[in-house]
């Protein structure tokens, strides 16, 4: 978790530097692990196996906003103030966000939510883990294991997701 926070903070810092007129920065090792930023302000964070890309000019997606890293077994959403709807496809899901509404239809593996002021609707999940404050997480069916490592969070049955 600490690594994700540092990567997010590093990406935010790089994004601000790019917005200030830098011509591009590449802080990657020979395996592709690290952070880079292009001339248009696009930020790319990778670990050598997977890549999260935030296109420049503030356009995180053509559809409903946010940043999505889509993998075979894990799906990650990073967003602020967006409404996002996705299908889980039996994958684990990481939501790193603030003031965002996420609807995850279908069967999910572990659902991890980090941030504040989020509302997450899950069809079904193996587990729901929440870090942060004032997050609302609803699951449509099942009885997932849950962990709340924050304040003012709610994890309960209900919500708008399809099982």
C-alpha positions as CSV (number, residue, x, y, z in Angstrom):
1,X,0.0,0.0,0.0
2,X,2.8,2.4,0.9
3,X,4.3,1.8,-2.6
4,X,1.0,2.7,-4.3
5,X,0.7,5.9,-2.2
6,X,4.3,6.9,-3.1
7,X,3.6,6.1,-6.8
8,X,0.5,8.2,-6.8
9,X,2.2,11.1,-5.1
10,X,5.1,10.8,-7.5
11,X,2.7,10.8,-10.5
12,X,0.9,13.8,-9.2
13,X,4.2,15.7,-8.8
14,X,5.3,14.7,-12.3
15,X,2.0,15.8,-13.7
16,X,2.4,19.2,-12.0
17,X,5.9,19.5,-13.4
18,X,4.6,18.7,-16.9
19,X,1.9,21.2,-16.6
20,X,4.6,23.8,-15.8
21,X,6.1,23.3,-19.2
22,X,8.7,20.5,-18.9
23,X,9.5,18.7,-22.2
24,X,9.2,15.2,-20.7
25,X,10.6,13.1,-17.9
26,X,11.5,9.4,-17.8
27,X,12.3,7.9,-14.4
28,X,12.3,4.2,-15.4
29,X,14.8,1.4,-15.0
30,X,15.9,-1.0,-17.6
31,X,12.8,-3.2,-16.9
32,X,10.3,-0.4,-17.5
33,X,9.6,0.0,-13.8
34,X,9.0,3.7,-12.8
35,X,7.2,6.8,-13.9
36,X,7.4,8.8,-17.1
37,X,5.7,11.9,-18.4
38,X,5.4,13.0,-22.0
39,X,5.4,16.5,-23.6
40,X,1.5,16.6,-23.5
41,X,1.4,16.0,-19.8
42,X,0.5,12.3,-20.1
43,X,1.7,10.3,-17.1
44,X,2.7,6.6,-17.3
45,X,3.4,4.4,-14.3
46,X,4.6,0.9,-14.7
47,X,6.1,-2.0,-12.8
48,X,7.6,-3.9,-15.8
49,X,4.5,-6.1,-16.2
50,X,1.6,-3.7,-16.1
51,X,1.2,0.0,-17.1
52,X,-1.2,2.7,-15.9
53,X,-1.5,5.6,-18.3
54,X,-3.1,9.0,-17.7
55,X,-3.2,10.8,-21.1
56,X,-2.3,14.5,-21.2
57,X,-4.6,17.4,-21.3
58,X,-6.6,16.0,-18.4
59,X,-8.5,13.4,-20.5
60,X,-8.3,10.3,-18.5
61,X,-10.8,8.4,-20.6
62,X,-13.1,8.9,-23.6
63,X,-16.0,7.4,-21.7
64,X,-16.7,8.2,-18.1
65,X,-13.4,9.4,-16.7
66,X,-10.9,8.0,-14.3
67,X,-7.8,6.0,-15.0
68,X,-8.2,2.3,-15.6
69,X,-5.5,-0.4,-15.7
70,X,-7.1,-3.5,-17.1
71,X,-5.3,-6.8,-16.4
72,X,-6.2,-10.5,-16.5
73,X,-6.7,-10.9,-12.8
74,X,-6.7,-7.3,-11.4
75,X,-8.6,-4.2,-12.5
76,X,-7.5,-0.8,-11.1
77,X,-9.5,2.4,-11.1
78,X,-8.0,5.7,-10.0
79,X,-10.3,8.7,-10.1
80,X,-11.5,11.9,-8.5
81,X,-15.1,13.1,-8.7
82,X,-16.2,10.7,-11.5
83,X,-19.0,8.2,-12.1
84,X,-17.6,4.9,-13.3
85,X,-19.4,1.7,-14.3
86,X,-17.5,-1.5,-15.1
87,X,-17.9,-5.3,-15.2
88,X,-15.7,-7.2,-12.8
89,X,-15.3,-10.3,-14.9
90,X,-14.2,-12.4,-11.8
91,X,-11.1,-10.1,-11.3
92,X,-9.9,-8.3,-8.2
93,X,-10.6,-4.6,-8.2
94,X,-8.6,-1.7,-6.7
95,X,-10.4,1.6,-6.4
96,X,-8.0,4.5,-5.5
97,X,-10.3,7.5,-5.5
98,X,-11.9,10.5,-3.9
99,X,-15.6,11.6,-4.2
100,X,-16.2,9.0,-6.9
101,X,-19.1,6.7,-7.6
102,X,-18.2,3.3,-8.9
103,X,-20.6,0.5,-10.0
104,X,-18.9,-2.9,-10.4
105,X,-21.4,-5.4,-11.9
106,X,-21.0,-9.1,-11.8
107,X,-18.7,-11.3,-9.8
108,X,-15.5,-9.7,-8.3
109,X,-12.6,-11.2,-6.5
110,X,-11.2,-9.0,-3.7
111,X,-12.4,-5.4,-3.8
112,X,-10.0,-2.9,-2.3
113,X,-11.1,0.7,-1.8
114,X,-8.7,3.5,-0.8
115,X,-9.6,7.1,-0.5
116,X,-12.4,9.2,0.9
117,X,-16.0,10.1,0.1
118,X,-16.4,7.3,-2.4
119,X,-19.6,5.2,-3.1
120,X,-18.8,1.8,-4.5
121,X,-21.5,-0.7,-5.5
122,X,-20.4,-4.3,-6.0
123,X,-22.3,-7.2,-7.5
124,X,-20.6,-9.9,-5.5
125,X,-17.1,-10.0,-4.0
126,X,-14.8,-12.5,-2.2
127,X,-13.8,-9.7,0.2
128,X,-14.2,-5.9,0.6
129,X,-11.4,-4.0,2.2
130,X,-11.6,-0.2,2.8
131,X,-8.9,2.2,3.8
132,X,-9.8,5.9,4.2
133,X,-12.8,7.8,5.4
134,X,-16.4,8.3,4.6
135,X,-16.5,5.5,2.0
136,X,-19.8,3.7,1.3
137,X,-19.4,0.2,-0.1
138,X,-22.5,-1.9,-1.0
139,X,-22.6,-5.5,-2.2
140,X,-25.7,-6.8,-4.0
141,X,-25.4,-10.4,-3.0
142,X,-23.3,-12.8,-1.0
143,X,-21.5,-12.3,2.3
144,X,-17.9,-11.1,1.5
145,X,-15.2,-10.9,4.2
146,X,-14.6,-7.3,5.1
147,X,-12.0,-5.1,6.7
148,X,-12.4,-1.4,7.5
149,X,-9.2,0.4,8.3
150,X,-10.6,3.9,8.4
151,X,-13.2,6.1,9.9
152,X,-16.8,6.7,9.0
153,X,-16.8,3.9,6.4
154,X,-19.9,1.7,5.7
155,X,-19.8,-1.8,4.2
156,X,-23.2,-3.4,3.9
157,X,-25.6,-5.3,1.7
158,X,-27.6,-3.3,-1.0
159,X,-26.6,-0.9,-3.7
160,X,-27.1,-0.6,-7.4
161,X,-24.8,-3.2,-8.9
162,X,-26.0,-6.3,-10.6
163,X,-24.8,-9.6,-9.1
